[in-house]
């Protein structure tokens, strides 16, 4: 079998993480876990990241339009259901946190923890792509965009710093690079906000059997994102060391043509997506986002992806 045929024959699943942050039941659960009272609290820390603008609906439209070769789609949820979904489709399945988390780690609102246990999804293919619900596929893409000719995941990266640490995320990235490389280096890698491919067996091995197992267990049992949680990119750095993934540097203007994040403004979204025509783009919420801006974003996405997918009612 040739390398090209190997990629063509891969069964590749898609995994989404999704949450309806407008759901009162969910807000109450989160506030209770934080020890806060919903009647006395106007905002949950980080809630702007889970305010809905029907991103998942349009993301699924973009998937069916531009990467129709996806095998199965799994949506990780916390006792919730997207109200637009057509559950008659045998291609899509909801996965509740209770199915993949140990009972003593719930409730859990930690993205790093959820990503650490996603490889436990029952029936998940050996090859799968992880996506946030706000990530859109902007143009037709082949499987070779995500996996190389040897079937290894392609991790699109940026090089950062030059020794300068500007914020917490830089700090965590620096630590991850140091741990993975075993030495201090000024050339650190950072992942791009992207739809990221995985090989399940390699990914699970790092989490469950490597020397960092205790650290991952601590991350999985952390209810909220914190400074000590291990980020997913650390896994890619370790797998790169074992030649299990391919890093593809896409800095500068090239990165803009691949994907563009932080499209939290409707006018900015139209201009960036129209001008650069990135392979992927992300409607990334900001603290400035409101209902009016959400409605503009919906209008932009509906114009961009007007055809209903088979996953809609």
N, C-alpha and C positions, 0 to 999 in steps of 0.2 A: 504493500500500500504506500503510495507516494505521500509526501508531507502535506500537499494540498488536499488530497483525498482524506487524510486523517483529520484535518480541521473541518472539512465539509461534513464528515460523518459524526462530529461531536454533537451530543445532545446537551444543550446548554440551557439551564433554567435561569429564571430571574427572581431575585428576592427583594422585596420592598420592606422598608420599615415605615409604618403609618400610624398616625394618632390623630383623633379629632379633638383638638385642644379647646374647642368650643363646648364640648360635652360637660354639663354640670356634674354628672356622676364622676367623670374622670377628674375634674378639678377638685372635687371634694376628697377623692381618694388621695390625690397628690398633696393637697393641703394638710390632710390628716397625717400623712407620712412625714411631712415637714413640721408637724406640731403647730399648725396655724389654723385659724378660724376663717372660713370663707366669708362670713359676714363682716369681718374686720380687715380683710385683705383685698386690695384692689387688683393686685397682679402677682402671679406666681413667677418666681425667678426663671427667666428664659422662655416664658410663654409665647413670646412673639415668634418663636421657631415652630410652634405647632398650631398657630391660627390658620384656619382653612381658607383657601381660595380655589378649591376644587382642583388642586394641582395633580392629584393622583388620577383623576378622570382624564385630564389632558395628557399626562405622562403615558397612560395606557394607550391612548389614541396614537401618540407618537411612536410607541413601540410597535403596534400593529402595522402602522404605516411604513416604518423605516427599518425595523429589525424583526420581520414576521417569522424568521426562522427560530425564534425563542421556543423552547420546548414546553415547559410548565412555568407558571407564575405563582409564587408564594408571597402572601402579604402578611407580615407579622403585626399582630394587633394586641391590644390589651382590653379584652372583653368588649370590643366594639365592632361595628360593621359599616363600611362605606355604603350609604343609602342608595347609591346609583348602581351598585354591582348587580350583574346578572349571574346568579349562582347556578344557572343551568349549564353554564360553560364548564366543561370538564378540564379546561386548560388552566383554570385559576382556583386557588384554594387559600382560605384564611388559616393562619397558624396563630393560636393564642399563646401568650407568654407562658401559660401554665404547662404547655406541651414541651417546652424546651428549657425552662428554668428549673433548678432545684426549688422545692417548696419553701425552704428557709431563706431564699433570696428574693421573695416576692412580698409586697408589690415592688416593682422596679421601674425607674424612670431614667435609667442611665443608658444612653446610646452606646457607650463603650461596652457595657455589660451585654446588651442585646446583640451586638455584633460578635461578641466572644462566644455566644451560644447558638448562633444561627446555623452553624454546621450540624446541629443536632436535629434539624427538621426532618421528620420521617418522609422518606421517599425522594429526598433531594438528590439531584444528579451529582455525579462526581465533579462536573463542571458547572459553575453557576456564577452569575453576575449580581453584585449587590448595588442597589440604587436607593437613593432617597426618593420620597414620593414627589419631590419638586424638581426632579431631573427630567429634562425633555431630550428626546433624540431628534435632532434637527434635520438630518439628511440620511439617506439610505447608507447603512454600514454593513460590511461583511463580518463574518466571524473572525477574520484575520485582523480586524481592528482591536480585538480583545485578547486573542491568543496567537502566539507565533507558530511557525511551521512545525515545531516540536510539541505543540499543545501546552506550552507554558504560558501562564497569565502575563500579559503586558501591563506593567504599572507605569503610568505616565507621571513623571516627576518634575519638580523644580529644584534648582540648587539655590540654597539660601545662605544668609548671614555674611560670610567673610569674617566670621568670628564675632559678629555683633548679635546680641540677644535683645530683641525689642519688646517682647511681651511673653505671656505665659505659654502660648502655643509654640513660639520659637524655643522657649526653654525646654518644653517637653520633646520637641523634635531633636534638639541638640542632645539631650539625654539618650533618646532612642538611637540616634546615630552612634553615639559613644559606646553604648552597650553592645550594639550589633557589630561594630567595627573593632571593638576592643582597644581603641586608641582615640586620642583627641585629634580632631581634624577640623580645619576651617571650611572644608567643602562638605556641607551637610545636605542631605536630600529631604525633600518634603513632598508629600503626595498632592496631586491636583484634585480639586473637587470634581468627582467623575463618577461614572458607572464603572465599578471595579470588578475585574474577573478574578475567580478563585478556582483552585483545585481543592476539593473538600478534604481529602485525606491528608494533604500537606498542611492545610490550615488547621485542622483539628489536632494534628500531631503536635504542633507548636503549643497549642493551648492546653492540651491534656497530658502530654508526655515529655515535653521539653523541661529543662531546668527551671523554667519560669512558670511552671504549673501553679505554684503557691501564689505567685503574683497575679496570675489570671483568675484564680479562685477568689482572691480578694477583690478584684475588679468586678467579677460576676456578682458578688455579694454586696457591692456598693449600690445603694438605692439611687443615688444621684451622681452626676458627673463630678469628679473631684480631681485635685492635683496629683493624686497617686494612682489613678486609673491608667491602665495600659491601653494606648491607642492602637487601632488596627494597623497603622503604618509600621509600627514596631515589628509586627508579624512579617510584613513584606521585606523589611530590612534583614530579618533573620533568614527568611527563605531565599533572598538574593545571595546571601553568604553561602548557601548550600546549592546555588545554581538551580533553584526551583522556579524562579520567576525572572522575567526580563524587565529591567528598568529602561525606560525610554525617556530621555531628557527632552522636554518641550518648552524650554524657557522663552521669555520675550514674546514677540509677536506670534510665534508659532503656537504658543499656549492659548492665545486668544482665538486662533483659528480652530483649535481642537475643542475647547470648551470655555464658557464664560460664566462665572458665578456672580452673586450679588446683584441680580437683576430685580431689585425690589421696587423699581420705579417704572411705570408703564412706558413713558416716553423714552427713557434710557434703554429699556428692553427692546423696543422696536428698532431703535437706531443701531444698537450693538449687534443684535441678531441679523438685521438686514444688511449691515455693512460687512461684518466679518464672516457671516455664514458659518458659524462654528459647527462642529460635528454634534456637540451636546451643549445644552445650556441649562442653567439652574435658576429657578425663581426663588431666590434666597431671601427670607424675611428679614426685616430690620426693625429696630425699635420705633422707627418713624412710621411703620406701616399701619394703616387704618382701614376701615370698611370701604371708604371711598376709593382708596388706592387699590384695595383688593378687587373691587368691581372693575376697575380699569384693567387690571392684570387679567381677569377672567375674559374680558372683551378681547384683549390682545391674543390670549391663548385660543379662544374660540375661533378667531379669524385665522390663526396659524394652523390649527388642527380642527377643521369643521366637521369631519366625517366621524360619525359615531363608531366606536369599536364594538366587537362582539361581546365585550365584557360589560356593556351597559344594558340597562333594562329597556 
